[in-house]
Amino acid sequence: MNSYQKYIRNFSIIAHIDHGKSTLADRIIEKTGLVSQREMKEQFLDNMELERERGITIKLQTTRLVYKAKDGNEYIFNLIDTPGHVDFTYEVSRSLAACEGAVLVVDATQGVEAQTLANVYLALDEDLEILPTLNKIDLPSARPDEIKAEVEDVIGIDASEAPLVSAKEGIGIEDLLEEIVHKIPAPSGEVDGKLKALIFDSYYDNYKGVVIYTRIFDGKVKTGDFIRLMNTGKKYEVTEVGIYSPGPVACRELKAGEVGYICASIKRVADARVGDTITLDENPTEKPLPGYKKVQPMVYCGIYPAEGEKYENVKDALEKLQVNDAAFHFEPETSTALGFGFRCGFLGLLHMEIIVERLEREFDLAVITTSPSVIYKVVLTNGDIEMVQNPSNLPDPTDIDHIEEPIVKADIMIPKDYVGNIMEICQERRGKLIHMEYITETRVQLHYEMPLNEVIYDFFDALKSKTRGYGSLDYEFLRYEKSNVVKMDVLLNKDLVDAFSMIVHESKAYARGRFVCSKLKEVIPMHQFEVPIQAAIGQKVIARETVRAYRKDVIAKCYGGDISRKKKLLEKQKEGKKRMRQFGTVEVPQEAFTAVLKYDENK
Amino acid sequence: MMKINRKKGPAGLYIHIPFCVKKCGYCDFLSFGECDEEIQKKYAESLIAELSLYRGQNIKCDTIFIGGGTPSLLRQEHIAKILEAAEAAFCVAEKAEVSLEANPGTLSRDKLRAYRKAGVNRLSIGVQSMDDGMLSFMGRIHSSRDFTENFQAAREAGFSNINVDLMFGMPGQSRQMWRDSLEQVLALEPEHISFYSLQLEEGTTFSRMYREGSIDLPPAEEDRAMYHEGIRMLREAGYHHYEISNCAKPGFECQHNLKYWSFDEYYGAGLGAHAFLYDKGRSCNVSDFDAYFQKIGRGELPADPDGYSYETQTDLMGEYVFTALRKTEGLDMEDFRRTFGENFFSVYEDQRQTIRAYVKSGHLALNGTYLALTEKGIDISNEIMAEFV
């Protein structure tokens, strides 16, 4: 080991959502004096507004801290934050690969959760030293001894010396910092070896191009070097290297064991993929680092400009988002109901929700999203295989031999009192119970195999609702499996609205059809005529509802000088005439598209 | 950009009180039930502060309308102070019409006397129906008898200009029931009667019940028959039908509401209040209490940044037409020309054929420089008005 490496600690903080990871990161930053308390925005590392609001970390943040330990030495801490959601498992695994250790934060009131475990397994896969830490120790309901025992039982690591902290109150942070110094190993690696560096994140900067977050394993890199990204095979000249502390600070070079950033005039984030290995073009290393994979979208939906919104604006915004998000895909598509829009691919539901919310907030756009869909493997009678993620593109039924759908392994952790409820909702969603285990006397983990199609609709909402928020879920793709799925269409006033079409399992079609019709009945406004709502498979109508007519040629009261409503009404009447001439159709409010997806406890 | 050549007359001032004892089943106006005295007091103080922001600008005003909600729910001192603030900030004409909306169940002799003393000279009482069963179904908090007592008390307190609001086309209402209500109100001889056909607004209890099928509405023909019968009865009783939904004894037309239909200027104060000014166009105040209090606290006008409608000359013309057509005298094409500097028929060249057809079918009438809806035309007023927006 080189002498400088002795004083470096590279670590992540891993936790279940809400267990206080970001707050803890804030305290550590504050304690090491990097950012003064006054400058400290709450949850420093969650710098997207959305992240702060939802209390989850989406994009990784990395920062270098200097800690003066009790032994009198100054240590460099590279804190690599990890995204806190199941959709981003791969990104988490790559950030962990950049570390020697991980601080495992467990909520002292709630104990081990499904994602805690999922993250621990990822960390163990990378051979990391795991430092259990109990948070929220200030709460009266904290049960540190029980939870320590739980960590030992469930995870099988020694928790007897786990620091007891309260990130919120700033209790126990010093102890934790000392633990990091003593328990987490210093990095090793040959400074004079061939460059081998891991990309664990990247983002797009308007001035610098793509900024790569990297961990150097061997060798060194400096401005002017020509680097090669081993998996994509592309070559670039380094324009800047530096560290985050917490803003970017350029430095002379990055060397083995260090964490920092590299800029090399790369145009798109997709060209600097997470997990790829950086080496020098002239003197490359023989083998890339293990674990690289190209992340693929698992969930697709249509995104359309809402009424009055411009197609071009949505396109520009999607392009801007894509520059920064290698996992997000989109391409143009058209819907007869919604006009020109985009088919978009996401890692999972949360990823989708985030993109949609960012479109609305950061770009101030009004968009309509259609029912999410997974990717079906359609085997045709002639033996060809088509991958279909848009229900409208499903080939003619007579050409289809069979359809296969993605199955995931879903691990659900719940208090034991809810087992009955949860088994019921899993069963309703075609889940197959693989096994069930008692984590502690009161907590149970259920291992299911479930069609992803069932998970993406409302499973997470149902799980939360049925367990009063105590249930947690982690899932990963397993395999494709032959399945009896059909395309269900929705007709409004006899016209097919393609944006509502969805692929469902045959056994669920009737229930789904009834649900969609009854939801639409609630949100579709009354028209001058009766509006029949029908769900159909092919020509066969499987559910029907009707929106009553409200024929009155109203004489709106223009109250208190507010003529705007009356004007809108008149404009609508005028427009309506036009539209009816063109399509003979029904006015569908935007909320209808989300209403049919929402979990309804009473359904 | 808009261009209004018209000479400014005195403006109107609308003051909104967004409180009610409880929300009625059909109402979607900006009003909140069950608000405590604390917030009412804070609101009244904020209103006073808002009005004071207009001080020193020498704005002439000859109508004030305190509407709601239920303004009569406020303590009388608040009303007096609000009017005081309005008079301190605006140049209010000596003979200005000062209206206040009141609901039976919130009135008392003391309150009525206090309103008179504070300068209110026109009272608008919402009874909506004289059928107690109907009143309770509508979610009103009073009986027909409460109303009659309040009406007489208002007379005793010195109100010689009273409006009564009625509604028709209610679920389960027969023509006879409507006639009875109207007759009983006519017996009290109010100076002004407003009568509105029930509208189902999205989000109200009535709208939900109708969707579910738990209530029905009289068929359209029945609704129209009630309307025309109402007008006949009012005429026979000596009222002048001067606007689609309003009748008055001659000389008692509501001057404030006429400003809305005559393209006159008006200011709005209070939560969600609307305004129309020639140099600023149409705007409205924020409709959220916190935002309202915050802006007032900072000494700003509480205008809603999203409440400004950018309006083209064409927009304004369309508004002029459909508001003017609400008056039975109709739209004065000469005034239109003076206001916009263009001839009515050259602006609405494309509609000329349609207008002619409506005149021929007896839905529109041309009378000198005036174009007006006929009583028959009122039944399809939206269809006709939509031609101009």
Chai-1 contact restraints between the chains, C-beta under 6 A:
chainA,res_idxA,chainB,res_idxB,connection_type,confidence,min_distance_angstrom,max_distance_angstrom,comment,restraint_id
A,R551,B,A220,contact,1.0,0.0,6.0,A-B,restraint_1
A,D553,B,N382,contact,1.0,0.0,6.0,A-B,restraint_2
A,V554,B,Q199,contact,1.0,0.0,6.0,A-B,restraint_3
A,I555,B,S197,contact,1.0,0.0,6.0,A-B,restraint_4
A,I555,B,I244,contact,1.0,0.0,6.0,A-B,restraint_5
A,K557,B,Y196,contact,1.0,0.0,6.0,A-B,restraint_6
A,G560,B,Y14,contact,1.0,0.0,6.0,A-B,restraint_7
A,G560,B,G67,contact,1.0,0.0,6.0,A-B,restraint_8
A,G561,B,Y14,contact,1.0,0.0,6.0,A-B,restraint_9
A,G561,B,Y260,contact,1.0,0.0,6.0,A-B,restraint_10
A,G561,B,Y266,contact,1.0,0.0,6.0,A-B,restraint_11
A,G561,B,H274,contact,1.0,0.0,6.0,A-B,restraint_12
A,D562,B,H274,contact,1.0,0.0,6.0,A-B,restraint_13
A,L570,B,M385,contact,1.0,0.0,6.0,A-B,restraint_14
A,L570,B,A386,contact,1.0,0.0,6.0,A-B,restraint_15
A,L570,B,V389,contact,1.0,0.0,6.0,A-B,restraint_16
A,E571,B,V389,contact,1.0,0.0,6.0,A-B,restraint_17
A,Q573,B,N382,contact,1.0,0.0,6.0,A-B,restraint_18
A,Q573,B,A386,contact,1.0,0.0,6.0,A-B,restraint_19
A,K574,B,A386,contact,1.0,0.0,6.0,A-B,restraint_20
